[in-house]
Structures are given as C-alpha cells and as structure tokens.
C-alpha cells in the first residue's frame, strides 16, 4: 500500500502515521516475566485509545522457554556482577529469539506478519534498581534494565516494534514499575465496584481501580515476592521441577512462624504505596539470611515452601491494609502464574476475608494473557493516544507515551 503525503517521507514512518490513523490496530503484546517460564504472545485488536479503548484478544500462546534459554538468562538475571560480554550477546540473541517465536506463533495461527501493525515487546528484565533499594548516593535516581533488542525483533519479523516501556516512566519521575495501572484503568474500571487487579507473577503487584472512576485515585504497586522465591527453592530442593505443582509441596508442609517473622522484617513492607521491588532484594540469599536469624537452617523442604507461600500471601495482605485499612473490601481479580497455585490463593483469601475473588476471565481476558495484553495497550497509546493522567492523589503516574519505536528497515 502507498501513502500520499505532501513531502517525501520514509516509507516506514509513513506506515507508522497510517497505523496511528486507522480505526483499529492489530498489535502483538509480548511479555517475559521474572519467573522465566516462557514468552507470552498475545495478538490483540485495539479500537480507539484512552478511555475509549476497546480490546479483543484474537489469539494467545505461551511459548515455554527451553532449559538453555533459562540458563543463559539466569547467568545475568538479578546479579550484582555479570560478564559484560554475556549481557551484550544475550541482548541481541534474545531479540532474535523473540522475533522467531512471534513468527512461529503467527504461522501456527495461520496469520501473515504483513497483517500485524505493531509488536509491543516488554523484553526480559535482568535488573531493577529503584533508588530506595540500591541506596547509592552517587546515583540518585531510579533505573531498570530489560534486554531482547527490539531492532533485531523488528528486522526478523518485518513488523514495527515498540519496546523498552519502563525507561520513559523513570525519565518522567516514576520507578519504572509496575506499569499495569495504565492498561488496567483503561480496560477494566467499573463504576460502583472497588477493584484490585492482583498479578501474581515473579513479583506480586496490584492495581487499585476506584468505584468512583476517579483517575486521581488509581495506582499500582508491587507488594513483595509472588513466585520468584517459590520457584527458586523448588528448583533447588525438588530436582526436575521448575515450580510447585498445584501448590502440593507447600500444602504438605507447616508454616514456621519464626522464619515468617524474619522474612517480613524488612522496611519494604512498611514503606508507603506505591513502591517497587524485585528479585534483586527478594532472592535466595534473602531467605538464607532470614533462616540464620531465626535459626531455621534445618527446616524441612516442605515447611520452607509452606512458609515462603505464606510470605507471598502476607505481602499482598499487608499492602492491601496499607492502602485500605485493617479490613480491605474489594473485588479482587487475579492473574499471573501464581493463580495456578491453589495453596497460595487459599492463603491470600484467608488473609483478606472481606474481599471477593475471581480470575480475570470474568473481565474478558485470560489470566495468563493479561500482562502481554497490557503492553499491547501501552503500544496503542504510544501510537495514537494523548496521554493518560492518573494517580495524582498518591504519586502521580507520568502521563507520557511509553516505549521506543524500532522500524523493520
């Protein structure tokens, strides 16, 4: 298709302008989280923008990472010191890999890449460093790093790619996470219902959507570890497993209160909302230090998993109480890998008895697809939105267009 403009224009820029003016766009959202389980690929059709956004999820797949991919990422993931050569090579290698996985999904769905308007790539987080966490006076700023170079992805697929969404958020005064507030507010607000959209990923977070629809009250916050510690210790203690199947290992154990108290004895849990964190803090080393303080180094594997599961649930409870008082009452819609862990879900429901729980299927999006969908929404706002101003009542969430644009040629 040719585009007519008054002066010469790079054809890729002409296509970009045309896409922004279309009544609807087909955007593929990509998400690879801290659990390192695979790449979520969500093909979305988006009509309009801002509060008029309408989304249809056309296709969704999670492509599991092979062990080699996980091994390569873990060599640089949440490590204070890494090989600069390894990080540089992995950035390009992951970009190419993600591009190929997108093409594989499109082929399996019988869809031509030429019909896709854009790809929204979150990339793979390898380090998250909010200032309150790194506390380095020589670097008085927030920072984060995602790899999986989008130029490689764009060239491999032939599709315009938008990526690196978290950097603009930081540049405009945010912490780079969580970003769910934007898409959650645009897609899932409901007049008359207080909502918490709880994502149980490697790190757990929630978005608050007020019944009043007042955008100034909307916020997202990390609440603590979700699956990151559970998965790490399952891999260590139960060889051959990458996660706790149906929460069975934790269900077979008993919560150790002394260890739980030691795990919760960190300033993060009492800090005001919103806040961010990551596996850089909540790492196996953090758990081992808590075991030393509580003299629980010899706790059984099942008791350790039971205590870590309760630790994740307590993070959700404490953040909800910080936000809404001692007896939070809201409709809680759950997504993320942790929703497949019934032991973790039962613990959260026990700790928040006045809340009503459901998964995001009732909102029209599969729980496993939700994060990838939200990045497609962010890309849509980058292409044709006018900025979403939310959260002024707490910490204003920058009303900016997020993401860098990579052209395929």
C-alpha positions as a printed NumPy array, in Angstrom:
array([[  0.   ,   0.   ,   0.   ],
       [  1.279,   3.506,  -0.864],
       [  0.689,   6.556,   1.317],
       [  0.357,  10.056,  -0.157],
       [  1.99 ,  12.969,   1.686],
       [  2.883,  16.486,   0.626],
       [  6.62 ,  15.907,   1.092],
       [  8.861,  12.84 ,   0.854],
       [  8.72 ,  10.57 ,   3.901],
       [ 10.492,   7.418,   4.933],
       [  8.023,   4.663,   3.973],
       [  8.239,   3.112,   7.427],
       [  7.339,   6.441,   9.009],
       [  4.513,   6.792,   6.513],
       [  3.216,   3.396,   7.566],
       [  3.557,   4.396,  11.214],
       [  1.446,   7.506,  10.606],
       [ -1.127,   5.453,   8.692],
       [ -1.363,   2.887,  11.502],
       [ -1.989,   5.647,  14.044],
       [ -4.892,   6.977,  11.963],
       [ -6.607,   3.63 ,  11.419],
       [ -9.863,   2.942,  13.282],
       [ -8.289,  -0.222,  14.732],
       [ -4.859,  -1.799,  15.062],
       [ -3.624,  -5.385,  15.364],
       [ -0.85 ,  -5.374,  17.958],
       [  1.064,  -8.326,  19.369],
       [  1.938,  -7.922,  23.034],
       [  4.985,  -9.825,  24.321],
       [  5.792, -10.482,  27.965],
       [  8.56 , -12.488,  29.589],
       [  8.467, -12.133,  33.351],
       [ 10.833, -12.762,  36.234],
       [  9.603, -16.348,  36.531],
       [ 11.42 , -17.11 ,  33.241],
       [  8.794, -19.671,  32.27 ],
       [  8.445, -18.51 ,  28.681],
       [  7.26 , -15.821,  26.297],
       [  3.595, -14.776,  26.365],
       [  2.377, -13.792,  22.886],
       [ -0.994, -12.007,  22.707],
       [ -2.485, -10.887,  19.388],
       [ -4.885,  -8.048,  20.16 ],
       [ -7.177,  -5.881,  18.086],
       [ -7.495,  -2.407,  19.593],
       [-10.053,   0.182,  18.586],
       [ -9.772,   3.781,  19.729],
       [ -7.455,   4.934,  22.5  ],
       [ -7.54 ,   6.293,  26.026],
       [-10.741,   5.654,  27.961],
       [-12.462,   4.819,  24.659],
       [-10.158,   1.835,  24.088],
       [-11.835,  -1.414,  23.092],
       [ -9.77 ,  -4.6  ,  23.032],
       [-10.357,  -8.013,  21.507],
       [ -7.908, -10.818,  22.249],
       [ -7.708, -12.701,  18.941],
       [ -5.012, -15.251,  19.78 ],
       [ -2.787, -16.131,  22.715],
       [  0.059, -18.571,  23.325],
       [  2.709, -19.054,  25.964],
       [  5.856, -20.412,  24.354],
       [  7.815, -22.227,  27.081],
       [ 11.486, -21.396,  27.332],
       [ 13.845, -24.304,  26.812],
       [ 16.262, -25.001,  29.644],
       [ 19.104, -23.463,  27.642],
       [ 17.246, -20.139,  27.434],
       [ 16.577, -20.097,  31.179],
       [ 20.197, -20.959,  31.894],
       [ 21.508, -18.124,  29.728],
       [ 19.166, -15.567,  31.3  ],
       [ 19.942, -16.7  ,  34.847],
       [ 23.632, -16.045,  34.249],
       [ 22.829, -12.297,  34.172],
       [ 19.468, -12.163,  35.971],
       [ 19.376, -10.063,  39.184],
       [ 23.144, -10.396,  39.618],
       [ 25.252,  -7.572,  41.008],
       [ 28.177,  -8.613,  38.787],
       [ 27.92 , -10.222,  35.346],
       [ 30.032, -10.711,  32.244],
       [ 29.597,  -7.65 ,  30.053],
       [ 30.211,  -9.824,  27.001],
       [ 27.471, -12.252,  28.105],
       [ 24.975,  -9.423,  28.648],
       [ 25.774,  -7.812,  25.297],
       [ 25.432, -11.056,  23.366],
       [ 22.271, -12.078,  25.2  ],
       [ 20.586,  -8.757,  24.383],
       [ 20.854,  -9.425,  20.65 ],
       [ 20.275, -13.186,  20.928],
       [ 17.007, -12.749,  22.852],
       [ 15.78 , -10.151,  20.368],
       [ 16.301, -12.608,  17.521],
       [ 14.754, -15.453,  19.529],
       [ 11.644, -13.45 ,  20.404],
       [ 11.273, -12.446,  16.766],
       [ 11.383, -16.083,  15.681],
       [  8.888, -17.106,  18.377],
       [  6.472, -14.435,  17.11 ],
       [  6.802, -15.772,  13.562],
       [  6.25 , -19.321,  14.815],
       [  3.053, -18.258,  16.609],
       [  1.754, -16.415,  13.558],
       [  2.412, -19.442,  11.375],
       [  0.587, -21.739,  13.81 ],
       [ -2.367, -19.338,  13.839],
       [ -2.398, -19.069,  10.029],
       [ -1.804, -15.3  ,  10.122],
       [  0.574, -13.357,   7.87 ],
       [  3.057, -10.966,   9.548],
       [  2.024,  -8.393,   6.935],
       [ -1.375,  -8.088,   8.67 ],
       [  0.199,  -7.101,  12.005],
       [  0.514,  -3.368,  12.657],
       [  2.941,  -3.437,  15.569],
       [  4.652,  -5.573,  18.187],
       [  4.811,  -4.406,  21.802],
       [  7.826,  -6.028,  23.436],
       [  8.396,  -5.771,  27.168],
       [ 11.736,  -7.562,  26.897],
       [ 13.361,  -9.571,  29.668],
       [ 14.048,  -7.744,  32.912],
       [ 17.556,  -8.551,  34.137],
       [ 17.899,  -5.874,  36.835],
       [ 15.545,  -3.47 ,  38.569],
       [ 17.123,  -0.77 ,  40.729],
       [ 14.749,   1.774,  42.3  ],
       [ 16.626,   4.323,  44.403],
       [ 15.079,   3.191,  47.683],
       [ 16.539,  -0.256,  47.027],
       [ 20.061,   0.465,  45.751],
       [ 20.556,   3.497,  48.097],
       [ 23.668,   4.683,  46.274],
       [ 24.255,   8.419,  46.825],
       [ 26.453,   8.563,  43.705],
       [ 23.419,   7.558,  41.612],
       [ 20.417,   9.484,  43.   ],
       [ 17.915,   8.021,  40.533],
       [ 15.728,   5.032,  39.689],
       [ 16.864,   2.593,  36.998],
       [ 15.865,  -0.662,  35.347],
       [ 17.187,  -2.81 ,  32.51 ],
       [ 15.292,  -5.012,  30.054],
       [ 17.074,  -6.879,  27.261],
       [ 15.963,  -8.502,  23.996],
       [ 16.847,  -5.841,  21.454],
       [ 13.789,  -4.605,  19.574],
       [ 15.695,  -3.72 ,  16.385],
       [ 16.531,  -7.387,  15.972],
       [ 12.894,  -8.272,  16.636],
       [ 11.619,  -5.722,  14.105],
       [ 14.035,  -6.803,  11.381],
       [ 13.39 , -10.508,  11.993],
       [  9.593, -10.137,  11.791],
       [  9.298,  -7.191,   9.417],
       [  6.917,  -5.545,  11.899],
       [  7.281,  -2.146,  13.604],
       [  8.217,  -2.854,  17.221],
       [  7.683,  -0.725,  20.317],
       [  9.796,  -1.637,  23.341],
       [ 11.625,  -0.505,  26.472],
       [  8.446,   0.89 ,  28.016],
       [  9.851,   1.348,  31.505],
       [ 12.563,   3.891,  30.657],
       [ 10.199,   6.79 ,  29.867],
       [  8.297,   6.148,  33.1  ],
       [ 11.562,   6.541,  35.025],
       [ 12.674,   9.558,  32.988],
       [  9.366,  11.278,  33.792],
       [  9.662,  10.677,  37.542],
       [  8.357,   7.148,  38.118],
       [ 10.152,   3.994,  39.241],
       [  9.561,   2.061,  36.023],
       [  7.202,  -0.428,  37.669],
       [  4.585,  -1.563,  37.895],
       [  3.105,  -0.229,  34.662],
       [ -0.179,  -2.101,  34.888],
       [ -2.092,   0.962,  36.121],
       [ -2.337,   2.419,  32.614],
       [ -3.929,  -0.537,  30.874],
       [ -5.917,  -1.649,  33.921],
       [ -7.53 ,   1.77 ,  34.217],
       [ -8.335,   1.987,  30.506],
       [ -9.762,  -1.521,  30.163],
       [-11.095,  -2.74 ,  33.491],
       [-12.534,   0.121,  35.568],
       [-16.165,  -0.373,  36.588],
       [-18.408,   2.264,  38.155],
       [-19.738,   1.155,  41.521],
       [-17.171,  -1.58 ,  42.188],
       [-13.948,  -1.214,  44.15 ],
       [-11.435,  -3.365,  42.292],
       [ -7.971,  -4.756,  42.949],
       [ -6.331,  -6.347,  39.92 ],
       [ -3.814,  -8.679,  41.536],
       [ -0.993, -10.06 ,  39.408],
       [  0.863, -12.992,  40.978],
       [  3.979, -13.03 ,  38.828],
       [  7.553, -13.455,  39.992],
       [  6.938, -10.262,  41.947],
       [  3.327,  -9.706,  43.041],
       [  1.622,  -6.391,  42.358],
       [ -1.857,  -4.931,  42.251],
       [ -3.702,  -2.034,  40.662],
       [ -6.452,  -0.237,  42.567],
       [ -9.442,   0.877,  40.459],
       [-11.888,   3.012,  42.472],
       [-15.64 ,   2.565,  42.217],
       [-15.884,   6.337,  41.644],
       [-13.785,   6.049,  38.437],
       [-11.746,   8.991,  39.749],
       [ -8.438,   8.674,  37.85 ],
       [ -6.575,  10.534,  40.595],
       [ -7.139,   7.613,  42.978],
       [ -5.771,   4.919,  40.643],
       [ -2.4  ,   3.429,  41.483],
       [ -0.329,   0.283,  41.008],
       [  2.186,  -1.077,  43.475],
       [  4.465,  -4.02 ,  43.975],
       [  3.637,  -5.865,  47.192],
       [  6.529,  -8.35 ,  47.55 ],
       [  7.528, -11.728,  46.134],
       [  4.951, -13.719,  44.222],
       [  6.501, -16.82 ,  42.667],
       [ 10.157, -15.836,  42.471],
       [ 11.261, -17.375,  45.786],
       [  8.908, -20.339,  45.48 ],
       [ 10.265, -21.239,  42.047],
       [ 13.898, -20.733,  43.092],
       [ 13.646, -23.099,  46.059],
       [ 11.567, -25.664,  44.18 ],
       [ 14.358, -25.875,  41.592],
       [ 16.907, -26.261,  44.394],
       [ 15.042, -28.648,  46.695],
       [ 12.928, -30.673,  44.261],
       [ 15.139, -31.568,  41.26 ],
       [ 13.306, -31.831,  37.974],
       [ 10.658, -29.278,  38.96 ],
       [ 10.564, -25.592,  37.984],
       [  7.582, -24.661,  40.176],
       [  5.365, -26.1  ,  42.917],
       [  2.748, -28.173,  41.005],
       [ -0.679, -27.082,  42.26 ],
       [  0.977, -25.912,  45.478],
       [  1.431, -29.533,  46.536],
       [  4.871, -29.163,  48.097],
       [  3.771, -26.214,  50.234],
       [  0.497, -27.905,  51.194],
       [  2.476, -30.846,  52.603],
       [  4.4  , -28.573,  54.978],
       [  3.771, -26.427,  58.045],
       [  4.344, -22.661,  58.29 ],
       [  7.234, -21.791,  60.601],
       [  6.225, -18.575,  62.364],
       [  9.752, -17.636,  63.425],
       [ 11.054, -17.784,  59.866],
       [  7.976, -15.967,  58.581],
       [  8.574, -13.129,  61.056],
       [ 12.198, -12.877,  59.947],
       [ 11.184, -12.761,  56.279],
       [  8.701,  -9.97 ,  56.968],
       [ 11.227,  -7.92 ,  58.966],
       [ 12.186,  -5.61 ,  56.106],
       [ 11.452,  -1.907,  55.661],
       [  9.867,  -2.625,  52.272],
       [  6.695,  -3.956,  53.869],
       [  6.078,  -0.852,  55.939],
       [  7.002,   1.619,  53.196],
       [  4.24 ,   3.768,  51.734],
       [  2.482,   2.964,  48.49 ],
       [  3.139,   2.84 ,  45.596],
       [  6.527,   1.101,  45.664],
       [  8.549,  -1.307,  43.567],
       [ 10.938,  -4.151,  44.222],
       [ 12.392,  -7.207,  42.513],
       [ 14.324, -10.452,  42.851],
       [ 17.43 ,  -8.333,  43.44 ],
       [ 16.08 ,  -7.942,  47.004],
       [ 13.858, -10.996,  47.418],
       [ 16.462, -13.57 ,  46.457],
       [ 17.537, -16.94 ,  47.88 ],
       [ 20.234, -15.047,  49.797],
       [ 17.492, -13.005,  51.49 ],
       [ 15.795, -16.227,  52.616],
       [ 19.017, -17.788,  53.866],
       [ 19.788, -14.673,  55.92 ],
       [ 16.302, -14.884,  57.462],
       [ 16.89 , -18.566,  58.228],
       [ 20.116, -17.705,  60.032],
       [ 18.402, -15.026,  62.123],
       [ 15.54 , -17.389,  63.006],
       [ 17.79 , -20.466,  63.388],
       [ 15.75 , -22.408,  60.86 ],
       [ 18.557, -23.561,  58.532],
       [ 17.48 , -27.179,  59.031],
       [ 13.787, -26.657,  58.309],
       [ 12.295, -29.337,  56.047],
       [ 11.87 , -28.626,  52.342],
       [  8.069, -28.785,  52.602],
       [  7.986, -26.497,  55.657],
       [ 10.205, -23.994,  53.855],
       [  7.847, -23.969,  50.828],
       [  4.829, -23.597,  53.135],
       [  6.475, -20.629,  54.879],
       [  7.524, -18.955,  51.613],
       [  3.984, -19.351,  50.253],
       [  2.597, -17.663,  53.364],
       [  5.268, -14.961,  52.981],
       [  3.99 , -14.163,  49.471],
       [  0.391, -14.065,  50.737],
       [  1.334, -11.806,  53.662],
       [  2.882,  -9.302,  51.254],
       [ -0.471,  -8.99 ,  49.461],
       [ -2.345,  -8.637,  52.763],
       [ -0.026,  -6.015,  54.219],
       [ -0.091,  -3.858,  51.082],
       [ -3.898,  -4.069,  50.918],
       [ -4.126,  -2.995,  54.56 ],
       [ -1.707,  -0.114,  53.958],
       [ -3.973,   1.076,  51.174],
       [ -7.43 ,   0.469,  52.642],
       [ -7.175,  -0.147,  56.381],
       [ -7.408,  -3.285,  58.551],
       [-10.316,  -4.949,  56.694],
       [ -9.974,  -4.31 ,  52.947],
       [-13.157,  -4.837,  50.968],
       [-12.854,  -5.074,  47.214],
       [-13.423,  -7.325,  44.252],
       [-10.028,  -8.959,  43.61 ],
       [ -9.333, -10.194,  40.061],
       [ -6.293, -12.474,  39.915],
       [ -3.882, -13.099,  37.047],
       [ -0.32 , -14.345,  36.622],
       [  1.337, -17.689,  37.181],
       [  0.555, -17.709,  40.905],
       [ -3.148, -18.082,  40.211],
       [ -2.372, -21.695,  39.27 ],
       [ -1.136, -22.302,  42.831],
       [ -4.241, -23.086,  44.935],
       [ -2.222, -23.13 ,  48.17 ],
       [ -1.126, -19.544,  47.577],
       [ -4.637, -18.449,  46.568],
       [ -6.188, -20.023,  49.66 ],
       [ -3.678, -18.208,  51.847],
       [ -4.49 , -14.833,  50.273],
       [ -8.24 , -15.44 ,  50.572],
       [ -7.817, -16.399,  54.24 ],
       [ -5.889, -13.195,  54.946],
       [ -8.398, -10.963,  53.094],
       [-11.739, -12.472,  54.175],
       [-13.852,  -9.426,  53.279],
       [-12.709,  -9.433,  49.639],
       [-14.404, -11.259,  46.772],
       [-12.1  , -13.242,  44.477],
       [-12.268, -14.191,  40.802],
       [ -9.781, -14.501,  37.979],
       [ -9.626, -12.081,  35.055],
       [-11.555, -14.415,  32.751],
       [-14.684, -12.679,  34.031],
       [-13.251,  -9.397,  32.723],
       [-12.801, -10.878,  29.251],
       [ -9.087, -11.648,  29.277],
       [ -7.339, -14.926,  30.11 ],
       [ -5.279, -14.533,  33.296],
       [ -2.101, -15.82 ,  31.656],
       [ -2.503, -13.317,  28.807],
       [ -3.186, -10.208,  30.866],
       [  0.329,  -8.777,  31.124],
       [  1.07 ,  -9.252,  27.428],
       [ -2.287,  -7.632,  26.629],
       [ -1.431,  -4.631,  28.795],
       [  1.742,  -3.967,  26.806],
       [ -0.275,  -4.063,  23.588],
       [ -2.466,  -1.368,  25.179],
       [  0.609,   0.712,  26.05 ],
       [  1.835,   0.419,  22.461],
       [ -1.568,   1.533,  21.211],
       [ -1.334,   4.62 ,  23.428],
       [  2.154,   5.32 ,  22.073],
       [  0.807,   5.178,  18.52 ],
       [ -2.388,   7.178,  18.863],
       [ -3.038,   8.143,  22.492],
       [ -2.892,  11.595,  24.002],
       [ -1.524,  10.683,  27.451],
       [ -3.311,   9.196,  30.429],
       [ -3.097,  11.218,  33.663],
       [ -3.795,   9.003,  36.671],
       [ -2.732,   8.697,  40.256],
       [ -2.411,  12.344,  41.304],
       [ -3.929,  11.554,  44.7  ],
       [ -0.894,   9.478,  45.691],
       [  2.195,   9.627,  43.485],
       [  1.348,  10.978,  40.082],
       [  1.951,   8.391,  37.393],
       [  3.575,  10.193,  34.481],
       [  1.13 ,  10.85 ,  31.653],
       [  3.577,  10.09 ,  28.906],
       [  3.848,   7.963,  25.779],
       [  5.907,   4.964,  26.779],
       [  8.199,   2.963,  24.544],
       [ 10.841,   3.3  ,  21.849],
       [  9.974,   2.638,  18.208],
       [ 12.08 ,   0.28 ,  16.099],
       [ 11.497,   0.225,  12.354],
       [ 11.944,  -3.011,  10.39 ],
       [ 14.216,  -1.482,   7.776]])
